[in-house]
Amino acid sequence: MAESRDVQSLGRASDWSGTRVVVAGFGVSGFAAADNLLFLGAQVTALDESTSEEKAEKARLLETLGATVRLEPGATDTLPDEVDLVVTSPGWRPSSPLLAQAVERGVPVWGEVELAWRLRDPENAAPWLAVTGTNGKTTTVQMLESILRAAGLRAVAVGNVGLPIVEAVMDPEPYDALAVELSSFQLHYTHSMSAESAVVLNVAEDHLDWYADEPGGPTGMEQYAADKARIYERVQRACVYNLADPATEEMVREAEVVEGARAVGFTLGTPSSGDVGVVEDLLVDRAFIEERASSAAELCTLADLASPAPHVVANALAAAALARAHGVSQQAVRDGLRAFRPDGHRIAHVAEADGVTWVDDSKATNPHAAQSSLAAFDDVVWVAGGLAKGARFDDLVLAVRDRLRGVVLLGRDRQVVADALSRHAPDVPVIDVGADETGEPMERVVDAAAGLARSGDTVLLAPGCASMDMFTDYGARGDAFAAAVHRRIARTD
């Protein structure tokens, strides 16, 4: 057996030849990692259980470049004998057989984020402005990208959204800045990243099917929060946190940052000196101006945003704080936020008929996101259910029960939502349309919701659950909802 190589010092300028790397998972980030490792001269073996034609086509391409690719059931059960490094896709649990074997054998395990950080060009490394949180990550990163571009910078959204980070750092034309979205899964496998500035938007129950309670050790929720907190480690300029979420402030207090890094809070209320927030209808900065002790700088108005919903405003403030920490002007913040339009299925207006407004927020895939969405409306027929991922709905129902005209439930874990409603909102009408994967479930949902709604109400698809029990993804779920709404309106005109 060949002697293992010490990979801890490897970077962009290193000699990777002879380094034996296993890439675990062959999705978007896995392919990007394998492709660029081959370019650097590493010996790459990529493993995945999927046999899809898309992955098979990418495998053929990499095999012509010298990689070994195994796409078959059982391909990830056993770690090959001679391995110096494992680069894992973010969704893999540490307990998965291949990663557990790597740890047992002392083989380092990096995520794509760790690999990307090490592959930055030492002569021209773009700063990372990093975003995590249970909800709002993608919107905040895309707002940040828009602001940076309005400032005339070559910037791109990368990571858990957009371009794989490895591709961005290896681009022959350097970027001026990267807006980096990071999930807890990605952060779990990140060890040396030092973001210029970072934010944890919020922390709420999610992915508790991935983070299991450890007997005598931390709970799944504690592990999840600890992974989120890793984003603040080694921050260089600003740790941005949510003044309404004490857990994020505590993360900043506990972080080991570069000397001189600041803590900057964001709030939907009037900001104190050192924070950003809202005064009447203005988003203002009291953190990055010299006169912050006595005055505030206007960034934009609520009307400049795509929506005045509270969570959208909070995301805009977080994006603005990261951009301002980077030195972006007030005008660029305003212009970038004015230009930003959210992706589909995020509080998207579908239709209005007979005084009822239909809204698609299928992206609300956990209770915290659903609660934020429900808080934006007064009288709501709530469409909920799907895969709960171990989450509970009691706090959500307690917070929004006075807004609920009625609830329509679908999906595999709909009973979890129903139980919370029966405990805390027993007078709210509930219609259960089931989890039948045949036929048109959204037709039944829309018809049921229409029967509950009155003029002036909003029917809101904010499921609080993942979609894969009945739909390909949250986008397909939202599309099905919108199509069913339009068909019903056409029938009743």
KOLMARGU-6913 format. One record per residue (C-alpha): residue in three letters; x, y, z. Coordinates in steps of 0.5 Angstrom, whole numbers, plus 500, padded with zeros to 3 digits. Example, Ala and Ser with C-alpha at 12.3 -4.5 7.8 and 13.67 -1.06 7.14 Angstrom:
BEGIN
<ala,<525,491,516>> <ser,<527,498,514>> 
This chain:
BEGIN
<met,<500,500,500>> <ala,<503,507,498>> <glu,<504,512,504>> <ser,<499,517,505>> <arg,<500,524,504>> <asp,<499,530,509>> <val,<494,534,505>> <gln,<493,539,511>> <ser,<498,544,507>> <leu,<495,543,500>> <gly,<493,550,496>> <arg,<492,553,490>> <ala,<500,553,488>> <ser,<501,546,491>> <asp,<503,540,487>> <trp,<497,536,487>> <ser,<500,530,483>> <gly,<500,524,486>> <thr,<495,526,491>> <arg,<489,521,492>> <val,<482,524,493>> <val,<476,521,493>> <val,<470,525,492>> <ala,<464,523,495>> <gly,<457,525,491>> <phe,<457,527,484>> <gly,<452,532,484>> <val,<453,539,482>> <ser,<459,541,487>> <gly,<462,534,487>> <phe,<463,534,479>> <ala,<466,541,480>> <ala,<470,539,486>> <ala,<473,533,482>> <asp,<474,537,475>> <asn,<478,542,478>> <leu,<482,537,482>> <leu,<484,533,476>> <phe,<486,540,473>> <leu,<491,541,479>> <gly,<493,534,478>> <ala,<490,530,483>> <gln,<488,522,482>> <val,<481,523,483>> <thr,<476,517,484>> <ala,<468,520,484>> <leu,<463,515,488>> <asp,<455,516,488>> <glu,<449,511,488>> <ser,<445,515,483>> <thr,<446,512,476>> <ser,<442,518,472>> <glu,<444,519,465>> <glu,<446,526,467>> <lys,<451,524,472>> <ala,<453,518,467>> <glu,<455,523,462>> <lys,<459,528,466>> <ala,<462,521,469>> <arg,<464,520,462>> <leu,<467,526,461>> <leu,<471,526,467>> <glu,<474,519,465>> <thr,<477,521,459>> <leu,<481,526,463>> <gly,<483,521,468>> <ala,<478,520,473>> <thr,<475,514,476>> <val,<468,514,477>> <arg,<463,509,480>> <leu,<456,510,479>> <glu,<452,505,482>> <pro,<448,502,488>> <gly,<453,501,494>> <ala,<459,505,490>> <thr,<459,509,497>> <asp,<459,503,502>> <thr,<466,502,502>> <leu,<472,507,502>> <pro,<478,505,497>> <asp,<484,503,500>> <glu,<489,508,498>> <val,<486,515,500>> <asp,<489,521,502>> <leu,<483,526,502>> <val,<476,525,502>> <val,<472,531,499>> <thr,<464,530,501>> <ser,<458,533,498>> <pro,<454,537,503>> <gly,<448,533,505>> <trp,<452,527,507>> <arg,<452,525,514>> <pro,<458,524,518>> <ser,<455,517,520>> <ser,<455,515,513>> <pro,<459,509,512>> <leu,<464,512,507>> <leu,<465,518,512>> <ala,<466,514,518>> <gln,<471,509,515>> <ala,<475,516,513>> <val,<475,518,520>> <glu,<477,511,523>> <arg,<483,511,518>> <gly,<485,518,520>> <val,<483,521,513>> <pro,<482,528,512>> <val,<474,530,510>> <trp,<473,536,507>> <gly,<467,539,504>> <glu,<467,543,497>> <val,<467,550,501>> <glu,<473,548,505>> <leu,<477,545,498>> <ala,<475,552,495>> <trp,<477,556,501>> <arg,<484,553,500>> <leu,<484,553,492>> <arg,<483,561,492>> <asp,<489,565,488>> <pro,<494,567,494>> <glu,<495,573,489>> <asn,<488,575,488>> <ala,<483,572,492>> <ala,<476,575,492>> <pro,<474,576,499>> <trp,<468,572,502>> <leu,<461,575,504>> <ala,<458,569,508>> <val,<451,568,509>> <thr,<447,563,513>> <gly,<441,562,517>> <thr,<435,557,518>> <asn,<431,562,513>> <gly,<433,567,508>> <lys,<439,565,506>> <thr,<438,565,498>> <thr,<434,572,498>> <thr,<440,575,502>> <val,<445,573,498>> <gln,<442,575,492>> <met,<440,582,494>> <leu,<448,582,496>> <glu,<450,580,489>> <ser,<445,585,486>> <ile,<448,591,491>> <leu,<455,589,489>> <arg,<454,589,482>> <ala,<451,596,483>> <ala,<457,598,486>> <gly,<461,596,479>> <leu,<464,590,482>> <arg,<465,583,479>> <ala,<461,579,484>> <val,<457,573,484>> <ala,<452,569,488>> <val,<456,562,490>> <gly,<455,556,495>> <asn,<448,553,496>> <val,<446,557,491>> <gly,<448,559,484>> <leu,<455,557,482>> <pro,<459,552,486>> <ile,<465,556,490>> <val,<470,552,487>> <glu,<468,554,480>> <ala,<468,561,482>> <val,<475,561,486>> <met,<478,557,480>> <asp,<475,562,474>> <pro,<481,565,470>> <glu,<478,572,471>> <pro,<478,574,478>> <tyr,<472,576,482>> <asp,<472,582,486>> <ala,<468,579,491>> <leu,<464,573,493>> <ala,<457,573,496>> <val,<457,566,499>> <glu,<451,562,501>> <leu,<453,557,506>> <ser,<448,551,509>> <ser,<449,548,516>> <phe,<451,542,512>> <gln,<457,545,508>> <leu,<459,549,515>> <his,<460,542,518>> <tyr,<465,540,514>> <thr,<469,547,513>> <his,<475,548,518>> <ser,<479,554,515>> <met,<475,559,512>> <ser,<476,566,514>> <ala,<470,570,511>> <glu,<471,578,510>> <ser,<464,579,514>> <ala,<459,574,515>> <val,<452,573,518>> <val,<447,568,521>> <leu,<440,571,520>> <asn,<436,567,525>> <val,<436,560,528>> <ala,<430,555,528>> <glu,<429,548,528>> <asp,<430,545,521>> <his,<434,539,519>> <leu,<433,535,525>> <asp,<433,529,521>> <trp,<440,530,520>> <tyr,<442,532,527>> <ala,<440,527,531>> <asp,<441,527,539>> <glu,<447,524,542>> <pro,<446,520,549>> <gly,<449,524,554>> <gly,<451,529,549>> <pro,<449,535,545>> <thr,<442,535,542>> <gly,<441,535,535>> <met,<438,543,535>> <glu,<445,544,539>> <gln,<449,541,534>> <tyr,<445,545,528>> <ala,<446,551,531>> <ala,<454,550,533>> <asp,<455,548,525>> <lys,<451,555,524>> <ala,<456,559,528>> <arg,<462,556,525>> <ile,<461,562,520>> <tyr,<463,567,525>> <glu,<470,564,526>> <arg,<476,568,523>> <val,<472,573,521>> <gln,<476,579,519>> <arg,<471,585,519>> <ala,<464,584,521>> <cys,<460,579,524>> <val,<453,581,523>> <tyr,<447,578,527>> <asn,<440,579,528>> <leu,<438,583,534>> <ala,<431,579,535>> <asp,<435,573,535>> <pro,<439,572,541>> <ala,<442,566,539>> <thr,<446,569,533>> <glu,<448,575,538>> <glu,<451,569,543>> <met,<454,566,537>> <val,<458,572,535>> <arg,<460,573,543>> <glu,<463,566,543>> <ala,<467,566,536>> <glu,<474,567,535>> <val,<475,573,530>> <val,<481,576,527>> <glu,<483,582,532>> <gly,<479,588,530>> <ala,<473,585,527>> <arg,<466,588,529>> <ala,<459,586,531>> <val,<454,589,528>> <gly,<446,588,529>> <phe,<440,589,525>> <thr,<433,590,527>> <leu,<426,592,524>> <gly,<426,597,530>> <thr,<430,604,531>> <pro,<438,602,531>> <ser,<442,604,536>> <ser,<449,606,535>> <gly,<453,601,531>> <asp,<447,597,528>> <val,<443,598,522>> <gly,<435,598,522>> <val,<429,602,520>> <val,<426,609,522>> <glu,<419,610,519>> <asp,<419,608,512>> <leu,<427,608,511>> <leu,<432,603,512>> <val,<438,606,515>> <asp,<446,605,517>> <arg,<448,607,524>> <ala,<454,602,524>> <phe,<459,604,518>> <ile,<458,612,518>> <glu,<463,616,522>> <glu,<457,620,526>> <arg,<454,614,528>> <ala,<453,616,535>> <ser,<449,622,533>> <ser,<446,620,526>> <ala,<444,615,521>> <ala,<445,614,514>> <glu,<439,613,509>> <leu,<440,606,505>> <cys,<433,606,502>> <thr,<426,606,503>> <leu,<421,600,504>> <ala,<418,602,497>> <asp,<425,600,494>> <leu,<424,593,496>> <ala,<421,588,492>> <ser,<416,587,498>> <pro,<415,590,505>> <ala,<414,583,509>> <pro,<418,584,515>> <his,<423,578,513>> <val,<424,581,507>> <val,<426,587,510>> <ala,<431,584,515>> <asn,<434,580,509>> <ala,<435,587,506>> <leu,<438,590,512>> <ala,<443,584,513>> <ala,<445,584,506>> <ala,<446,592,506>> <ala,<451,591,513>> <leu,<455,586,509>> <ala,<456,590,503>> <arg,<457,596,507>> <ala,<462,593,511>> <his,<466,591,505>> <gly,<466,599,503>> <val,<460,599,498>> <ser,<456,606,498>> <gln,<449,608,500>> <gln,<447,609,493>> <ala,<450,602,491>> <val,<446,599,497>> <arg,<439,603,494>> <asp,<440,601,487>> <gly,<442,594,488>> <leu,<436,593,493>> <arg,<431,597,488>> <ala,<434,592,482>> <phe,<433,586,486>> <arg,<427,581,484>> <pro,<426,575,488>> <asp,<426,568,485>> <gly,<419,564,484>> <his,<416,561,490>> <arg,<418,566,495>> <ile,<411,570,497>> <ala,<409,570,489>> <his,<403,573,488>> <val,<399,568,484>> <ala,<392,571,483>> <glu,<386,575,485>> <ala,<379,573,484>> <asp,<373,575,488>> <gly,<377,579,493>> <val,<381,573,495>> <thr,<389,574,494>> <trp,<393,567,492>> <val,<400,567,494>> <asp,<405,562,493>> <asp,<411,561,498>> <ser,<413,554,497>> <lys,<420,556,499>> <ala,<417,556,506>> <thr,<420,549,507>> <asn,<420,549,515>> <pro,<416,552,521>> <his,<420,558,522>> <ala,<420,560,514>> <ala,<412,559,514>> <gln,<411,563,521>> <ser,<415,569,517>> <ser,<411,568,511>> <leu,<404,568,515>> <ala,<406,574,519>> <ala,<406,578,513>> <phe,<398,577,512>> <asp,<392,579,517>> <asp,<387,574,515>> <val,<390,567,512>> <val,<387,561,509>> <trp,<394,557,510>> <val,<396,551,506>> <ala,<401,547,510>> <gly,<404,540,510>> <gly,<409,535,507>> <leu,<416,532,510>> <ala,<417,536,517>> <lys,<424,533,517>> <gly,<423,532,525>> <ala,<420,539,526>> <arg,<415,541,531>> <phe,<409,546,529>> <asp,<407,548,536>> <asp,<411,555,537>> <leu,<408,557,530>> <val,<401,556,531>> <leu,<401,559,538>> <ala,<404,565,534>> <val,<399,566,528>> <arg,<393,562,530>> <asp,<389,569,531>> <arg,<391,570,523>> <leu,<388,564,521>> <arg,<381,563,517>> <gly,<382,556,516>> <val,<388,551,514>> <val,<388,546,508>> <leu,<393,540,510>> <leu,<397,535,505>> <gly,<403,531,505>> <arg,<406,525,509>> <asp,<407,529,515>> <arg,<401,533,515>> <gln,<398,530,522>> <val,<404,533,525>> <val,<401,540,523>> <ala,<394,538,525>> <asp,<396,536,532>> <ala,<399,543,533>> <leu,<393,546,531>> <ser,<388,541,535>> <arg,<393,543,541>> <his,<393,551,540>> <ala,<388,553,535>> <pro,<382,548,536>> <asp,<377,553,533>> <val,<380,554,527>> <pro,<377,550,521>> <val,<382,544,518>> <ile,<381,541,512>> <asp,<385,534,510>> <val,<386,533,503>> <gly,<391,527,504>> <ala,<397,525,501>> <asp,<395,521,495>> <glu,<401,522,490>> <thr,<396,520,484>> <gly,<391,525,481>> <glu,<391,532,482>> <pro,<392,534,489>> <met,<393,541,488>> <glu,<386,541,485>> <arg,<383,539,492>> <val,<387,544,496>> <val,<385,550,492>> <asp,<378,548,492>> <ala,<378,547,499>> <ala,<382,553,501>> <ala,<377,557,496>> <gly,<371,554,500>> <leu,<374,557,507>> <ala,<376,564,504>> <arg,<372,570,505>> <ser,<373,577,501>> <gly,<379,580,503>> <asp,<383,574,505>> <thr,<389,571,503>> <val,<390,564,501>> <leu,<398,562,502>> <leu,<402,556,500>> <ala,<407,556,506>> <pro,<408,549,507>> <gly,<413,549,513>> <cys,<415,542,510>> <ala,<419,540,505>> <ser,<416,537,498>> <met,<419,531,496>> <asp,<414,526,499>> <met,<409,529,493>> <phe,<413,533,488>> <thr,<420,534,485>> <asp,<422,540,489>> <tyr,<419,546,492>> <gly,<418,549,485>> <ala,<414,544,482>> <arg,<410,544,488>> <gly,<409,552,487>> <asp,<408,551,480>> <ala,<402,546,481>> <phe,<399,550,486>> <ala,<399,556,481>> <ala,<396,552,476>> <ala,<391,549,480>> <val,<389,557,482>> <his,<389,559,475>> <arg,<384,553,473>> <arg,<379,554,478>> <ile,<379,562,477>> <ala,<378,560,469>> <arg,<372,555,471>> <thr,<369,560,476>> <asp,<369,566,471>> 
